[in-house]
Amino acid sequence: MNRARLTASAFAAGGVLFLLYQAARPYADETTLEGAAAMASPSWTAVHLAASIGFVLVSLGILGLYLVLGRGRLLPAAVVTWLGAGLTLPYYGAETFGLRVIGARAVRDRDVTLIELVDQFRFTPAAVTLFATGLVLLAVGVVMAAVEIRRSGALRRWSGLPLAVGFALFIPQFYGSPAVRIAHGALLAAGGLWLAYELWRADDRATAPAGTTTGAAAEAAAGTVAGTAAVGAAR
């Protein structure tokens, strides 16, 4: 599998994992023992791990875009995205494993006061600052990538937009209802899958046998996905 298809796979899998994160997570009032039981459940751990892997895969996808499209401005986007993921993942690690321990202990002891520890962790100044900074950097990196996709002419002009909007809304969606959060996951999935489709299609055209394409498509077939002009027919 070449770089274009590996990059496509990273975006597709990352988008789907974000949808699973929002759609399969247990929703409950987190100030109650019901909320503690949700945090202690295997699905809580599974969906937060899915989100963590999603951050890594999208970051790999941005780096893959740089390698595939060969546009220098995508390298800063990849660096910013990786920095954002690095700052975000420690918080998700604590959400995944630390809150599960707190929830399990609260359920075992039937002690709802233990749930106060959840907010003490979540809103510790250092933790919440790193988390918010990481999500902002992720959004900036994905938006930068979307701008370069639009300028490149190698993929459809707006194919990076849904993923960029999804990451720009990552912080606000935390304050939404379950339906809003699931819709956010669907947006990220749609964005990842659209980019995957565009990359896969551009690679197909770039590697098509001679004589099977005409016009602009023939130009794409003569080059590789790394050459922006050579995959202009992927638009």
C-alpha positions in Angstrom: 0.0 0.0 0.0 1.5 3.4 -1.1 1.6 6.6 0.9 -1.6 8.0 -0.6 -3.6 5.0 0.4 -2.0 4.8 3.8 -2.9 8.4 4.3 -6.5 7.8 3.2 -6.7 4.8 5.6 -5.5 7.0 8.5 -8.2 9.7 7.8 -11.0 7.1 7.3 -10.2 5.1 10.4 -9.6 8.3 12.5 -13.0 9.7 11.5 -14.8 6.5 12.2 -13.2 6.2 15.6 -14.4 9.7 16.5 -17.9 8.7 15.6 -17.6 5.7 17.8 -16.3 7.9 20.6 -19.4 10.0 20.5 -22.0 7.5 19.6 -21.0 4.5 21.8 -20.0 6.4 25.0 -22.3 6.0 28.0 -24.2 9.3 28.7 -25.3 9.9 32.2 -25.5 12.6 34.8 -21.9 12.6 36.0 -22.7 14.0 39.4 -24.7 10.8 40.3 -23.8 7.2 41.0 -25.3 6.5 37.5 -22.6 8.7 36.1 -20.0 7.0 38.2 -21.2 3.6 36.8 -20.9 5.0 33.3 -17.3 6.0 34.0 -16.5 2.6 35.5 -17.9 0.7 32.4 -15.7 -0.9 29.8 -17.4 1.2 27.1 -16.1 4.4 28.8 -12.5 3.0 28.5 -13.1 1.7 24.9 -14.5 4.9 23.5 -11.9 7.2 25.1 -9.2 4.9 23.7 -10.9 5.2 20.3 -10.7 9.0 20.5 -7.0 8.9 21.5 -6.2 6.7 18.6 -8.3 9.0 16.4 -6.1 12.0 17.3 -3.0 10.0 16.4 -4.4 8.8 13.1 -5.6 12.3 12.0 -2.1 13.7 12.9 -0.5 10.9 10.8 -3.0 11.8 8.0 -1.8 15.4 8.0 1.8 14.3 7.8 0.8 11.9 5.0 -0.8 14.8 3.1 2.5 16.6 3.2 4.3 13.6 1.9 1.7 12.8 -0.8 0.9 16.3 -2.1 4.5 17.7 -1.7 3.3 21.1 -0.5 5.7 22.7 1.9 3.1 24.6 3.8 1.6 21.2 4.9 4.7 20.5 7.0 3.9 23.3 9.5 0.3 22.0 9.6 1.6 18.5 10.5 3.9 19.9 13.2 1.1 22.0 14.8 -1.2 19.0 14.7 1.3 16.7 16.3 2.0 19.3 19.1 -1.8 19.5 19.7 -2.1 15.8 19.9 0.8 15.6 22.3 -0.8 18.1 24.7 -4.3 16.6 24.4 -3.5 12.9 24.9 -2.3 13.0 28.5 -5.7 14.5 29.5 -7.5 11.8 27.6 -5.3 9.2 29.3 -6.5 10.4 32.7 -10.1 10.5 31.4 -9.8 6.9 30.2 -8.1 5.3 33.2 -8.2 7.7 36.1 -11.9 8.5 35.9 -12.7 4.8 35.6 -11.0 4.2 39.0 -12.9 7.0 40.6 -16.2 5.8 39.2 -15.6 2.2 40.2 -14.7 3.2 43.8 -17.8 5.5 44.0 -20.0 2.7 42.8 -18.4 0.1 45.1 -18.7 2.3 48.2 -22.0 3.9 47.2 -20.4 7.2 47.9 -21.5 9.9 45.5 -19.1 12.4 47.2 -16.1 10.7 45.5 -17.4 12.0 42.2 -16.2 15.5 43.3 -12.7 14.2 42.5 -13.7 14.1 38.8 -14.1 17.9 38.5 -11.1 18.4 40.7 -9.0 16.6 38.1 -10.8 18.0 35.0 -10.5 21.6 36.0 -7.1 21.7 37.6 -5.5 24.8 36.0 -2.5 23.0 34.5 -4.6 20.1 33.2 -7.3 22.1 31.6 -4.9 24.6 30.1 -2.8 21.9 28.4 -6.0 20.2 27.2 -7.5 23.3 25.8 -4.2 24.4 24.2 -3.8 21.0 22.6 -7.3 21.0 21.1 -6.8 24.6 19.8 -3.5 23.5 18.1 -5.2 20.5 16.6 -7.9 22.7 15.2 -5.3 25.2 13.8 -3.3 22.4 12.2 -6.3 20.8 10.5 -7.6 24.2 9.3 -4.1 24.9 7.9 -4.2 21.6 6.1 -7.7 22.3 4.7 -6.5 25.6 3.3 -3.6 23.9 1.6 -5.9 21.2 0.2 -8.0 24.0 -1.3 -5.0 25.7 -2.9 -3.3 22.6 -4.2 -5.9 21.6 -6.8 -4.9 18.0 -6.2 -8.1 17.1 -4.4 -11.6 18.6 -4.4 -11.3 22.2 -3.1 -13.6 21.8 -0.1 -12.7 18.2 0.8 -10.8 19.3 3.9 -13.5 21.6 5.2 -15.7 19.1 7.2 -12.8 17.8 9.2 -11.5 21.3 9.8 -14.9 22.4 11.1 -15.2 19.3 13.2 -11.9 20.1 15.0 -12.7 23.7 15.3 -15.9 22.7 17.2 -14.1 20.2 19.5 -14.2 22.3 22.6 -17.8 23.7 22.1 -19.2 20.3 21.5 -18.3 19.2 25.1 -21.1 21.5 26.3 -23.7 20.1 23.9 -26.4 17.4 24.4 -25.7 13.8 23.5 -27.4 14.4 20.2 -25.1 17.3 19.4 -22.1 15.3 20.4 -23.1 12.4 18.2 -23.6 14.8 15.3 -20.1 16.2 15.9 -18.7 12.6 15.7 -20.7 12.1 12.5 -19.2 15.3 11.1 -15.6 14.2 11.9 -16.4 10.8 10.3 -17.7 12.4 7.2 -14.7 14.6 7.0 -12.2 11.8 7.4 -14.1 9.5 4.9 -14.3 12.3 2.3 -10.6 13.0 2.4 -9.9 9.2 2.3 -12.1 9.0 -0.8 -10.4 11.9 -2.6 -6.9 10.5 -1.9 -7.8 7.1 -3.0 -9.5 8.4 -6.2 -6.5 10.7 -7.0 -4.2 7.7 -6.6 -6.3 5.5 -8.8 -6.2 8.2 -11.6 -2.5 8.8 -11.1 -1.7 5.1 -11.5 -4.2 4.3 -14.3 -2.7 2.5 -17.3 -1.8 4.6 -20.3 -4.5 4.9 -22.8 -7.4 4.6 -20.3 -7.8 8.3 -19.6 -8.1 11.4 -21.7 -7.6 15.1 -21.3 -6.9 16.2 -17.8 -7.2 12.7 -16.5 -4.4 11.6 -18.7 -2.2 14.2 -17.2 -3.0 12.8 -13.8 -2.2 9.3 -15.0 1.3 10.4 -16.2 2.4 11.5 -12.7 2.1 10.5 -9.1 -0.1 11.8 -6.3 2.9 13.7 -5.0 2.8 16.0 -8.1 0.0 18.5 -7.6 -0.5 19.2 -11.3 -0.4 15.5 -12.1 -3.5 14.8 -10.0 -5.4 17.9 -11.1 -8.1 15.5 -12.5 -8.8 14.3 -9.0 -10.9 17.4 -8.5 
